[in-house]
Amino acid sequence: MRLTITVLLVKLLVKILRIFKSGGTSLPGKIAAKIYPNILSVISSRIKTVFVTGTNGKTTTVRMITGILKAHDIKYITNKSGANLQSGITTTLLNAMKLNGRFDEEYAVLEVDEAALKTIAPLIKPDYVVVTNFFRDQLDRFGELYTLLSGVKEGLSSCPNTKLILNGDDSFCASIGKDLPNEAYYYGTRIAFGEYKEGSVSDGRFCIYCKAEYLYRHHTYGHLGDFYCPECGFSRPYLLTALSETPVLTDKNTKILLSIGDPDNKENVQTIEGTIPVPGQYNIYNAMAAITLSKVFGFDPKKSVEALAGFEIGFGRMEDIRIGNKTLRMVLVKNVVGFDQALELFISQNKPYPAAMIINDLTADGRDISWLWDVEFEKLGQVQEVVPAFFTSGLRGEDMTVRLKYAGLDMKKVRLIKDYNLLVDKGLAITPENGYFYVFPSYTALLDFRKLLVRRYGIKKFWK
């Protein structure tokens, strides 16, 4: 009876909050936990659960996985809004549950905050956990990187039956599979698709076991690549899914060639071509994570790769908003490596597209914005002759302006515009026909900016 009442209350709260233009993603879950403190443990065995965690790529990887499930006619629920803390996950599950305590869906595919996995995993004991990567993020929210990794391992240590899908190119992720007894499957690259630069490896530069500096057979970006320790021998594990040829990137999509193995027979390898309908090197890793999981599910790899071509992008994660014959492209930025990769994509276009950086410093963004000084904005100098303007905005728009000044950009092209309506008007006005206006917002800036676009252009709300 208590479960039925709790489920009913959550459903009512979600509906009421959405009537009043709120996402209704966290508050219902918080209230449910007060009424029924161990509710996640009670309901977790009633549906198969997949967790997706890591620093970058969680939302996009979840969307890719659910796209594959849909292609295989499998029902699922997911926290589409991105509410990835315990309260948001509680809301997602209870809002989908029937009043009789059952689910119509077979899978729950849940984005889980990497810092929260330590406490959520022991409650739900997921069937599968996908870990995308670990990069230095918001220190005032997450703390030191090795502490975060330790917390993830601690959370998973209580889930020995959970199957792990790990980024083999990431030494931090690979150490999870080495240190825990769980079944682990890895994905990564067999070729380099990034240019190695001296000093470009800042996170994960030294062996987690013996502290010697890693060497690389090839390197992609950040600390990702075919790493090995020359002292203790720790190295990248066997890859179930691997990028086997240099990808072809355009401003609309990415064409890839994957080698997909068999968990039971390493000699049985399929080579499959695919298209990811979003650009960006980092999305290749997201796609490989989803394909690896689908292989562990026992799905046909070819059908899973084909499903990638039609997956629905998450809000703000390379989200394109068509406005007349121009496109506003939003790319969420929240840490050094993510911003660097977003800039690499922008620079690779080498077209007269304007760009806006909207930076806030609220709690969800991280109060400390000193990380902006580690982002390589200097490389924007390669395209500043082509780019008509670089806009800055947000609560810390002035700081972003100063950062671009010290990056050596022509300040005649840098414009601080705090009003979002004016920013959209000015940006689109100088965007060429059939071109793109790139907007790089931090998390809370994305939420506010997107609300404006909902009002002006009627795009989907973030929870839809």
C-alpha positions in Angstrom: 0.0 0.0 0.0 2.8 2.4 0.9 4.4 1.8 -2.5 1.2 2.5 -4.4 0.6 5.7 -2.5 4.2 6.8 -3.2 3.9 6.0 -6.9 0.6 7.9 -7.2 2.0 10.9 -5.4 5.1 11.1 -7.6 2.9 10.9 -10.8 0.7 13.7 -9.5 3.6 15.9 -8.5 5.2 15.5 -11.9 2.0 16.5 -13.7 1.4 19.5 -11.5 5.0 20.7 -11.8 5.0 20.5 -15.5 1.7 22.4 -15.7 3.6 25.2 -14.0 6.5 24.9 -16.5 8.9 23.0 -14.2 10.5 19.8 -15.4 9.3 17.9 -12.3 12.5 15.9 -12.3 13.9 16.1 -8.7 11.4 17.3 -6.2 9.0 14.3 -6.5 11.9 11.9 -6.0 13.0 13.8 -2.9 9.5 13.6 -1.4 9.3 9.9 -2.3 12.5 9.1 -0.4 11.1 10.8 2.7 7.9 8.7 2.6 9.7 5.5 1.6 13.4 5.7 2.4 14.6 2.5 0.8 12.3 2.7 -2.2 15.1 2.3 -4.8 16.3 -1.0 -3.3 12.7 -2.2 -3.2 11.9 -1.6 -6.8 15.3 -2.1 -8.5 14.8 -5.8 -9.1 11.6 -5.2 -11.0 13.3 -3.9 -14.2 16.7 -4.4 -15.9 18.9 -1.4 -15.3 21.7 0.2 -17.3 23.8 3.0 -15.7 25.8 5.3 -17.9 28.3 7.4 -16.0 31.6 9.3 -16.6 32.7 12.9 -17.1 31.7 13.5 -20.7 29.2 11.9 -23.0 26.7 10.5 -20.6 23.6 12.0 -22.1 24.5 11.3 -25.7 25.5 7.7 -24.9 22.1 7.1 -23.2 20.3 8.5 -26.3 22.3 6.1 -28.5 21.6 3.1 -26.3 17.9 3.8 -26.2 17.9 4.3 -30.0 19.4 0.8 -30.3 16.7 -0.6 -27.9 14.0 1.0 -30.0 15.4 -0.5 -33.2 15.1 -3.9 -31.5 11.5 -3.2 -30.4 12.4 -3.2 -26.7 10.5 -0.9 -24.3 12.6 1.3 -22.0 12.4 4.2 -19.6 15.1 6.8 -19.3 15.9 10.1 -17.5 15.7 12.0 -20.7 15.9 15.3 -18.8 19.4 14.5 -17.6 18.3 14.5 -13.9 21.1 12.1 -12.9 21.2 12.4 -9.1 19.4 10.1 -6.7 16.3 12.2 -6.6 16.0 12.5 -10.3 16.5 8.8 -10.8 13.8 8.0 -8.2 11.4 10.3 -10.0 12.1 8.7 -13.3 11.5 5.1 -12.1 8.4 5.9 -10.0 6.8 8.0 -12.6 7.1 5.1 -15.1 5.9 2.5 -12.6 2.3 1.2 -12.6 0.2 1.5 -9.5 0.5 -2.2 -9.0 4.3 -1.8 -8.6 5.2 -3.2 -12.0 6.8 -1.8 -15.2 5.6 -2.2 -18.7 9.2 -1.6 -19.9 12.0 -4.1 -19.9 15.0 -1.7 -19.4 15.7 1.4 -17.5 18.6 3.2 -19.1 19.8 5.8 -16.6 22.4 8.6 -16.8 24.1 8.7 -13.4 26.3 11.5 -12.1 29.8 10.1 -11.6 30.0 11.5 -8.1 26.6 10.0 -7.1 27.3 6.5 -8.4 29.0 5.7 -5.1 25.7 5.9 -3.3 23.2 5.0 -6.0 24.8 1.8 -7.3 24.6 -0.1 -4.0 20.9 0.7 -3.8 19.9 -0.4 -7.3 22.7 -2.9 -8.1 22.4 -2.3 -11.9 22.7 -5.1 -14.4 25.1 -3.1 -16.6 27.3 0.0 -16.1 28.8 1.9 -19.0 31.7 4.2 -18.0 32.5 6.8 -20.7 35.7 8.5 -19.4 37.2 10.4 -16.5 38.5 13.9 -17.0 39.3 16.8 -14.7 36.0 18.5 -14.1 34.6 20.9 -11.5 36.9 20.6 -8.5 34.5 22.4 -6.2 31.8 19.9 -7.0 33.6 16.6 -7.6 37.0 17.0 -5.9 40.2 15.5 -7.1 40.0 13.0 -10.0 41.6 10.0 -8.2 39.1 10.5 -5.3 36.2 10.4 -7.8 37.6 7.3 -9.4 37.9 5.7 -6.0 34.3 6.5 -5.2 33.1 4.9 -8.4 35.1 1.7 -7.6 33.7 1.7 -4.1 30.1 2.0 -5.4 30.6 -0.8 -7.9 32.4 -3.1 -5.4 28.9 -3.9 -3.9 27.6 -5.0 -7.3 29.7 -8.1 -8.3 27.1 -9.3 -10.8 27.1 -6.0 -12.7 28.6 -6.2 -16.2 30.9 -3.3 -17.0 31.4 -1.6 -20.4 34.5 0.5 -20.1 36.5 2.9 -22.3 39.7 0.9 -22.9 41.5 4.0 -24.2 41.1 5.6 -20.7 43.6 4.3 -18.2 41.2 5.3 -15.3 38.3 3.3 -16.8 40.6 0.4 -17.6 41.7 0.3 -14.0 38.1 -0.3 -12.9 38.1 -3.6 -14.9 41.5 -4.5 -13.5 40.6 -3.9 -9.8 37.1 -5.4 -9.7 36.1 -9.0 -10.3 33.1 -8.1 -12.5 32.8 -9.1 -16.2 34.3 -6.2 -18.1 34.1 -5.4 -21.8 36.1 -2.6 -23.5 35.9 -0.3 -26.5 38.5 2.0 -28.0 40.5 2.9 -31.1 43.0 1.0 -33.2 44.1 4.1 -35.0 45.0 7.6 -34.1 42.4 10.3 -35.1 43.9 13.1 -33.1 47.3 14.8 -33.4 49.6 14.1 -30.4 51.0 17.3 -28.9 53.8 17.4 -26.3 52.2 18.1 -22.9 48.7 17.5 -24.2 48.1 14.7 -21.6 47.4 16.5 -18.4 44.9 14.1 -16.7 46.0 10.5 -16.3 49.6 11.1 -17.3 51.1 8.7 -14.8 50.4 5.1 -14.1 47.8 4.6 -11.5 49.7 1.7 -10.0 53.4 2.5 -10.1 53.4 6.3 -11.0 55.6 5.9 -14.1 54.7 8.0 -17.1 52.5 6.3 -19.6 53.7 5.8 -23.2 51.3 5.6 -26.2 51.3 3.5 -29.3 48.8 6.0 -30.6 46.9 8.9 -29.0 43.5 10.5 -29.7 42.9 13.4 -27.3 43.3 14.2 -23.6 44.8 11.1 -22.0 42.9 8.7 -24.3 44.7 6.3 -26.6 46.6 3.0 -26.7 48.5 3.6 -23.5 51.0 1.3 -21.6 53.2 1.6 -18.6 56.9 0.9 -19.4 57.5 0.0 -15.7 54.7 -2.3 -14.4 53.2 -3.3 -17.7 49.6 -2.0 -17.1 48.2 -1.4 -20.5 45.1 -1.0 -22.5 43.1 -4.3 -22.4 41.5 -6.2 -25.3 38.9 -4.2 -27.2 35.6 -5.8 -28.0 34.7 -2.8 -30.1 37.3 -0.8 -31.9 37.5 2.1 -34.4 39.6 0.5 -37.2 39.9 3.3 -39.7 40.3 7.1 -39.6 36.7 8.5 -39.3 35.3 10.9 -41.9 33.9 14.0 -40.2 31.6 16.6 -41.7 29.6 19.4 -40.1 26.5 17.2 -40.0 27.8 13.6 -39.3 30.7 11.2 -38.7 31.3 8.1 -40.8 33.1 5.3 -38.9 34.4 1.8 -39.5 34.2 -0.5 -36.5 35.7 -3.9 -35.7 33.3 -5.7 -33.4 34.4 -8.9 -31.7 32.7 -11.7 -29.9 32.8 -12.0 -26.1 33.1 -15.7 -26.4 35.4 -15.9 -29.4 38.1 -13.3 -30.0 38.8 -14.6 -33.5 35.2 -13.9 -34.6 35.3 -10.3 -35.7 32.9 -8.3 -37.8 33.8 -5.1 -39.7 30.8 -2.8 -40.0 30.5 0.7 -41.5 28.2 3.2 -39.8 27.2 6.9 -39.6 26.7 8.9 -36.5 24.3 11.8 -37.2 26.3 14.3 -35.2 29.9 15.5 -35.7 32.7 15.5 -33.2 35.5 13.0 -32.4 34.1 12.5 -28.9 30.9 11.1 -30.3 32.8 8.2 -31.8 33.6 7.1 -28.3 29.9 7.5 -27.2 28.9 5.4 -30.2 31.4 2.6 -29.4 30.1 2.5 -25.8 26.6 2.0 -27.0 27.6 -0.6 -29.6 29.7 -2.6 -27.1 26.7 -2.7 -24.7 24.4 -3.9 -27.5 26.9 -6.7 -28.2 26.9 -7.7 -24.6 23.1 -7.7 -24.8 23.5 -10.2 -27.6 22.1 -7.9 -30.3 23.0 -8.1 -34.0 25.9 -5.6 -34.3 24.9 -4.6 -37.8 21.4 -3.7 -36.8 22.7 -1.8 -33.8 25.1 0.3 -35.9 22.4 1.1 -38.3 20.2 2.3 -35.4 22.9 4.9 -34.6 22.0 6.8 -37.8 18.6 7.7 -36.4 19.2 8.3 -32.7 17.8 11.5 -31.1 20.4 13.9 -29.8 20.0 15.1 -26.2 19.2 18.7 -25.5 22.2 21.0 -25.8 24.6 18.2 -26.8 25.3 19.2 -30.4 21.6 20.1 -30.7 20.7 21.9 -33.9 17.8 24.3 -34.0 16.7 25.2 -37.5 15.7 28.8 -37.8 14.6 29.7 -41.3 17.5 28.6 -43.5 20.1 29.0 -40.7 21.0 26.6 -37.8 21.8 27.5 -34.2 24.0 24.7 -32.9 24.2 24.3 -29.1 27.2 22.5 -27.6 27.3 22.1 -23.9 30.7 22.8 -22.3 31.6 22.1 -18.7 35.3 21.1 -18.5 38.6 21.6 -20.2 38.7 18.5 -22.5 35.0 18.9 -23.5 35.5 22.5 -24.4 38.7 21.8 -26.3 37.0 19.1 -28.4 34.0 21.4 -29.1 36.5 24.1 -30.3 38.3 21.5 -32.5 35.0 20.8 -34.2 34.3 24.5 -34.7 37.8 25.2 -36.1 37.6 22.2 -38.4 34.6 23.8 -40.2 36.9 26.8 -41.1 33.8 28.7 -42.3 32.3 32.2 -41.6 30.2 30.9 -38.7 29.9 33.1 -35.6 30.4 31.6 -32.1 29.1 32.5 -28.7 30.6 31.4 -25.3 28.0 31.7 -22.5 29.6 31.1 -19.1 27.8 31.0 -15.7 29.3 30.2 -12.3 26.3 28.8 -10.4 26.6 25.7 -8.3 25.7 23.3 -11.1 28.3 24.9 -13.3 31.0 25.0 -10.7 31.8 28.3 -8.8 35.4 28.2 -9.8 35.9 29.2 -13.5 39.7 29.1 -13.5 39.4 26.0 -15.7 38.8 28.3 -18.6 42.5 29.3 -18.6 43.4 25.7 -19.3 41.1 25.6 -22.4 43.1 26.2 -25.6 41.3 29.2 -26.9 44.5 30.3 -28.6 43.7 27.9 -31.4 40.8 30.0 -32.4 43.4 32.3 -33.9 43.6 29.8 -36.8 40.1 30.8 -37.9 39.6 34.4 -36.7 40.2 35.8 -40.2 37.2 33.8 -41.3 34.9 34.0 -38.3 32.8 37.2 -38.3 32.4 37.5 -34.5 33.1 35.8 -31.2 30.3 36.6 -28.7 30.6 36.3 -24.9 27.7 36.2 -22.5 26.5 34.8 -19.2 27.1 35.7 -15.6 30.9 35.5 -16.2 30.8 36.9 -19.7 33.3 39.5 -18.8 35.8 36.8 -17.6 35.3 35.0 -20.9 36.0 38.2 -22.8 39.3 38.6 -20.8 40.2 35.0 -21.6 39.8 35.6 -25.3 41.9 38.7 -25.1 44.7 36.8 -23.5 44.3 34.1 -26.1 45.4 36.7 -28.7 42.2 37.1 -30.6 41.4 40.3 -32.4 39.2 42.2 -29.8 37.4 44.0 -32.6 35.7 40.7 -33.3 34.9 39.9 -29.6 31.5 41.3 -28.5 30.0 41.0 -24.9 26.2 40.7 -25.1 24.5 39.8 -21.9 20.9 39.9 -23.2 20.1 36.5 -24.7 17.5 37.8 -27.1 19.9 40.3 -28.5 22.6 37.6 -28.7 20.4 35.4 -30.8 19.4 38.3 -33.1 23.0 39.5 -33.6 24.4 36.0 -34.1 21.8 34.9 -36.6 22.1 38.2 -38.5 25.7 37.5 -39.4 25.3 33.7 -39.9 25.5 32.9 -43.6 22.6 31.3 -45.5 22.5 27.6 -44.7 25.2 28.2 -42.1 25.6 27.6 -38.4 25.7 29.9 -35.4 27.7 28.0 -32.7 26.7 28.5 -29.1 28.9 27.0 -26.3 27.0 27.4 -23.0 27.9 26.1 -19.5 25.2 24.0 -17.9 22.9 26.6 -16.2 23.5 28.9 -19.1 22.2 26.2 -21.4 19.0 25.8 -19.4 18.3 29.5 -19.4 19.3 30.0 -23.1 17.2 27.0 -24.1 14.1 28.4 -22.3 14.4 31.5 -24.5 14.5 29.2 -27.6 11.4 27.4 -26.4 9.5 30.7 -26.1 10.8 32.1 -29.4 10.8 29.0 -31.6 8.6 26.4 -29.9 11.3 23.7 -29.6 10.8 20.8 -27.2 11.2 21.4 -23.5 14.2 19.7 -22.0 12.3 16.9 -20.3 10.6 15.8 -23.6 
